[in-house]
Amino acid sequence: MKNAEIQKLGVEELKKQIAAEQENISRLKLAHAISPIENPMRIRQNRKLIAKLETALSAATKA
């Protein structure tokens, strides 16, 4: 998800997206613990996406 797309999202959409990505990252971590996943960089990418979403949420609530 690009930064421009993230900035266009509303507060509720950001919260839903954060929850979905956190669920996704927990599934990835569990799958990686059981057997190595094909692309372990996806875990890092999801963490960074969550950080971007939380930053946008913080900016949206302050504005």
N, CA, C and O atoms as a GROMACS GRO file, in nm:
protein
  252
    1MET      N    1   0.085  -0.116   0.000
    1MET     CA    2   0.000   0.000   0.000
    1MET      C    3   0.090   0.124   0.000
    1MET      O    4   0.182   0.135   0.081
    2LYS      N    5   0.063   0.213  -0.090
    2LYS     CA    6   0.145   0.333  -0.105
    2LYS      C    7   0.105   0.438   0.000
    2LYS      O    8  -0.006   0.435   0.054
    3ASN      N    9   0.197   0.530   0.027
    3ASN     CA   10   0.171   0.635   0.125
    3ASN      C   11   0.054   0.722   0.084
    3ASN      O   12  -0.025   0.764   0.170
    4ALA      N   13   0.040   0.751  -0.044
    4ALA     CA   14  -0.071   0.834  -0.090
    4ALA      C   15  -0.204   0.765  -0.063
    4ALA      O   16  -0.302   0.830  -0.026
    5GLU      N   17  -0.208   0.634  -0.081
    5GLU     CA   18  -0.331   0.558  -0.053
    5GLU      C   19  -0.362   0.558   0.096
    5GLU      O   20  -0.478   0.569   0.137
    6ILE      N   21  -0.258   0.547   0.177
    6ILE     CA   22  -0.277   0.546   0.322
    6ILE      C   23  -0.331   0.680   0.370
    6ILE      O   24  -0.419   0.684   0.456
    7GLN      N   25  -0.279   0.789   0.315
    7GLN     CA   26  -0.322   0.922   0.358
    7GLN      C   27  -0.468   0.949   0.324
    7GLN      O   28  -0.533   1.028   0.392
    8LYS      N   29  -0.521   0.884   0.221
    8LYS     CA   30  -0.660   0.904   0.180
    8LYS      C   31  -0.760   0.829   0.268
    8LYS      O   32  -0.879   0.861   0.266
    9LEU      N   33  -0.713   0.731   0.344
    9LEU     CA   34  -0.803   0.651   0.427
    9LEU      C   35  -0.854   0.731   0.546
    9LEU      O   36  -0.785   0.818   0.598
   10GLY      N   37  -0.977   0.700   0.587
   10GLY     CA   38  -1.035   0.763   0.704
   10GLY      C   39  -0.988   0.694   0.831
   10GLY      O   40  -0.918   0.593   0.825
   11VAL      N   41  -1.027   0.748   0.945
   11VAL     CA   42  -0.982   0.696   1.074
   11VAL      C   43  -1.031   0.553   1.094
   11VAL      O   44  -0.953   0.466   1.134
   12GLU      N   45  -1.158   0.528   1.068
   12GLU     CA   46  -1.213   0.393   1.087
   12GLU      C   47  -1.149   0.293   0.992
   12GLU      O   48  -1.120   0.180   1.030
   13GLU      N   49  -1.126   0.335   0.868
   13GLU     CA   50  -1.061   0.247   0.771
   13GLU      C   51  -0.919   0.214   0.814
   13GLU      O   52  -0.873   0.101   0.797
   14LEU      N   53  -0.849   0.313   0.869
   14LEU     CA   54  -0.713   0.290   0.918
   14LEU      C   55  -0.713   0.189   1.032
   14LEU      O   56  -0.629   0.100   1.037
   15LYS      N   57  -0.809   0.203   1.125
   15LYS     CA   58  -0.817   0.110   1.238
   15LYS      C   59  -0.844  -0.032   1.189
   15LYS      O   60  -0.784  -0.128   1.239
   16LYS      N   61  -0.935  -0.046   1.092
   16LYS     CA   62  -0.965  -0.178   1.038
   16LYS      C   63  -0.844  -0.238   0.968
   16LYS      O   64  -0.816  -0.356   0.982
   17GLN      N   65  -0.774  -0.155   0.893
   17GLN     CA   66  -0.656  -0.202   0.820
   17GLN      C   67  -0.545  -0.244   0.916
   17GLN      O   68  -0.477  -0.344   0.893
   18ILE      N   69  -0.526  -0.168   1.024
   18ILE     CA   70  -0.425  -0.202   1.124
   18ILE      C   71  -0.458  -0.336   1.188
   18ILE      O   72  -0.371  -0.421   1.204
   19ALA      N   73  -0.585  -0.356   1.225
   19ALA     CA   74  -0.626  -0.482   1.286
   19ALA      C   75  -0.603  -0.599   1.191
   19ALA      O   76  -0.557  -0.705   1.232
   20ALA      N   77  -0.637  -0.579   1.064
   20ALA     CA   78  -0.619  -0.686   0.965
   20ALA      C   79  -0.472  -0.720   0.946
   20ALA      O   80  -0.435  -0.837   0.937
   21GLU      N   81  -0.387  -0.619   0.941
   21GLU     CA   82  -0.244  -0.643   0.921
   21GLU      C   83  -0.180  -0.707   1.044
   21GLU      O   84  -0.090  -0.789   1.031
   22GLN      N   85  -0.227  -0.670   1.164
   22GLN     CA   86  -0.174  -0.732   1.284
   22GLN      C   87  -0.212  -0.880   1.290
   22GLN      O   88  -0.131  -0.963   1.331
   23GLU      N   89  -0.333  -0.911   1.248
   23GLU     CA   90  -0.375  -1.051   1.242
   23GLU      C   91  -0.291  -1.127   1.139
   23GLU      O   92  -0.250  -1.241   1.162
   24ASN      N   93  -0.266  -1.062   1.026
   24ASN     CA   94  -0.187  -1.123   0.920
   24ASN      C   95  -0.043  -1.150   0.967
   24ASN      O   96   0.012  -1.257   0.940
   25ILE      N   97   0.016  -1.055   1.037
   25ILE     CA   98   0.154  -1.073   1.082
   25ILE      C   99   0.162  -1.183   1.188
   25ILE      O  100   0.261  -1.256   1.193
   26SER      N  101   0.061  -1.195   1.272
   26SER     CA  102   0.065  -1.303   1.372
   26SER      C  103   0.054  -1.439   1.304
   26SER      O  104   0.117  -1.535   1.348
   27ARG      N  105  -0.028  -1.449   1.198
   27ARG     CA  106  -0.036  -1.574   1.123
   27ARG      C  107   0.096  -1.606   1.055
   27ARG      O  108   0.139  -1.722   1.054
   28LEU      N  109   0.161  -1.504   0.999
   28LEU     CA  110   0.290  -1.525   0.935
   28LEU      C  111   0.396  -1.572   1.035
   28LEU      O  112   0.475  -1.662   1.004
   29LYS      N  113   0.397  -1.512   1.152
   29LYS     CA  114   0.495  -1.551   1.254
   29LYS      C  115   0.472  -1.695   1.299
   29LYS      O  116   0.568  -1.770   1.318
   30LEU      N  117   0.346  -1.734   1.315
   30LEU     CA  118   0.316  -1.871   1.354
   30LEU      C  119   0.358  -1.968   1.245
   30LEU      O  120   0.419  -2.071   1.274
   31ALA      N  121   0.326  -1.936   1.121
   31ALA     CA  122   0.364  -2.022   1.010
   31ALA      C  123   0.516  -2.033   0.999
   31ALA      O  124   0.569  -2.139   0.967
   32HIS      N  125   0.585  -1.923   1.025
   32HIS     CA  126   0.731  -1.923   1.016
   32HIS      C  127   0.793  -2.004   1.130
   32HIS      O  128   0.899  -2.065   1.113
   33ALA      N  129   0.729  -2.004   1.246
   33ALA     CA  130   0.781  -2.080   1.359
   33ALA      C  131   0.764  -2.230   1.335
   33ALA      O  132   0.850  -2.310   1.375
   34ILE      N  133   0.655  -2.269   1.270
   34ILE     CA  134   0.629  -2.410   1.243
   34ILE      C  135   0.723  -2.461   1.135
   34ILE      O  136   0.794  -2.560   1.154
   35SER      N  137   0.723  -2.393   1.024
   35SER     CA  138   0.815  -2.427   0.916
   35SER      C  139   0.849  -2.297   0.844
   35SER      O  140   0.763  -2.211   0.828
   36PRO      N  141   0.972  -2.282   0.802
   36PRO     CA  142   1.013  -2.155   0.739
   36PRO      C  143   0.924  -2.119   0.620
   36PRO      O  144   0.899  -2.201   0.531
   37ILE      N  145   0.876  -1.994   0.620
   37ILE     CA  146   0.793  -1.951   0.508
   37ILE      C  147   0.882  -1.918   0.389
   37ILE      O  148   1.003  -1.896   0.403
   38GLU      N  149   0.820  -1.914   0.273
   38GLU     CA  150   0.895  -1.894   0.149
   38GLU      C  151   0.966  -1.760   0.146
   38GLU      O  152   1.082  -1.751   0.103
   39ASN      N  153   0.898  -1.654   0.191
   39ASN     CA  154   0.956  -1.521   0.187
   39ASN      C  155   0.946  -1.458   0.327
   39ASN      O  156   0.846  -1.391   0.356
   40PRO      N  157   1.045  -1.476   0.413
   40PRO     CA  158   1.037  -1.422   0.548
   40PRO      C  159   1.041  -1.269   0.554
   40PRO      O  160   1.010  -1.211   0.658
   41MET      N  161   1.078  -1.204   0.444
   41MET     CA  162   1.078  -1.057   0.442
   41MET      C  163   0.936  -1.001   0.449
   41MET      O  164   0.918  -0.883   0.479
   42ARG      N  165   0.836  -1.084   0.423
   42ARG     CA  166   0.697  -1.039   0.432
   42ARG      C  167   0.663  -0.996   0.574
   42ARG      O  168   0.582  -0.906   0.595
   43ILE      N  169   0.726  -1.061   0.673
   43ILE     CA  170   0.703  -1.023   0.813
   43ILE      C  171   0.750  -0.880   0.835
   43ILE      O  172   0.680  -0.800   0.896
   44ARG      N  173   0.870  -0.848   0.787
   44ARG     CA  174   0.924  -0.713   0.802
   44ARG      C  175   0.839  -0.611   0.725
   44ARG      O  176   0.813  -0.502   0.776
   45GLN      N  177   0.797  -0.646   0.605
   45GLN     CA  178   0.715  -0.556   0.525
   45GLN      C  179   0.583  -0.527   0.595
   45GLN      O  180   0.537  -0.413   0.595
   46ASN      N  181   0.523  -0.628   0.655
   46ASN     CA  182   0.397  -0.606   0.727
   46ASN      C  183   0.418  -0.519   0.850
   46ASN      O  184   0.334  -0.434   0.880
   47ARG      N  185   0.530  -0.539   0.920
   47ARG     CA  186   0.559  -0.454   1.036
   47ARG      C  187   0.571  -0.308   0.995
   47ARG      O  188   0.520  -0.219   1.062
   48LYS      N  189   0.640  -0.284   0.883
   48LYS     CA  190   0.658  -0.148   0.835
   48LYS      C  191   0.525  -0.088   0.790
   48LYS      O  192   0.500   0.031   0.811
   49LEU      N  193   0.440  -0.170   0.727
   49LEU     CA  194   0.309  -0.122   0.684
   49LEU      C  195   0.225  -0.083   0.805
   49LEU      O  196   0.156   0.018   0.803
   50ILE      N  197   0.230  -0.164   0.910
   50ILE     CA  198   0.156  -0.132   1.032
   50ILE      C  199   0.206   0.000   1.090
   50ILE      O  200   0.126   0.081   1.136
   51ALA      N  201   0.336   0.022   1.089
   51ALA     CA  202   0.392   0.148   1.140
   51ALA      C  203   0.343   0.267   1.058
   51ALA      O  204   0.309   0.372   1.114
   52LYS      N  205   0.339   0.252   0.926
   52LYS     CA  206   0.289   0.359   0.840
   52LYS      C  207   0.143   0.388   0.869
   52LYS      O  208   0.102   0.504   0.877
   53LEU      N  209   0.064   0.282   0.886
   53LEU     CA  210  -0.078   0.299   0.914
   53LEU      C  211  -0.100   0.367   1.049
   53LEU      O  212  -0.185   0.455   1.061
   54GLU      N  213  -0.023   0.327   1.149
   54GLU     CA  214  -0.036   0.388   1.281
   54GLU      C  215   0.007   0.534   1.280
   54GLU      O  216  -0.051   0.617   1.350
   55THR      N  217   0.108   0.567   1.202
   55THR     CA  218   0.151   0.706   1.189
   55THR      C  219   0.042   0.790   1.123
   55THR      O  220   0.013   0.901   1.167
   56ALA      N  221  -0.019   0.736   1.018
   56ALA     CA  222  -0.128   0.806   0.951
   56ALA      C  223  -0.248   0.822   1.043
   56ALA      O  224  -0.315   0.925   1.041
   57LEU      N  225  -0.275   0.720   1.123
   57LEU     CA  226  -0.387   0.727   1.218
   57LEU      C  227  -0.361   0.835   1.322
   57LEU      O  228  -0.451   0.911   1.356
   58SER      N  229  -0.239   0.842   1.371
   58SER     CA  230  -0.203   0.944   1.469
   58SER      C  231  -0.218   1.084   1.410
   58SER      O  232  -0.270   1.174   1.475
   59ALA      N  233  -0.173   1.101   1.287
   59ALA     CA  234  -0.184   1.231   1.220
   59ALA      C  235  -0.331   1.267   1.195
   59ALA      O  236  -0.369   1.383   1.207
   60ALA      N  237  -0.412   1.167   1.161
   60ALA     CA  238  -0.553   1.193   1.132
   60ALA      C  239  -0.630   1.230   1.258
   60ALA      O  240  -0.721   1.313   1.253
   61THR      N  241  -0.596   1.169   1.370
   61THR     CA  242  -0.668   1.199   1.493
   61THR      C  243  -0.627   1.334   1.551
   61THR      O  244  -0.706   1.399   1.619
   62LYS      N  245  -0.504   1.378   1.526
   62LYS     CA  246  -0.458   1.507   1.576
   62LYS      C  247  -0.513   1.622   1.492
   62LYS      O  248  -0.528   1.734   1.542
   63ALA      N  249  -0.543   1.596   1.367
   63ALA     CA  250  -0.588   1.702   1.276
   63ALA      C  251  -0.733   1.737   1.297
   63ALA      O  252  -0.786   1.824   1.228
   0.00000   0.00000   0.00000
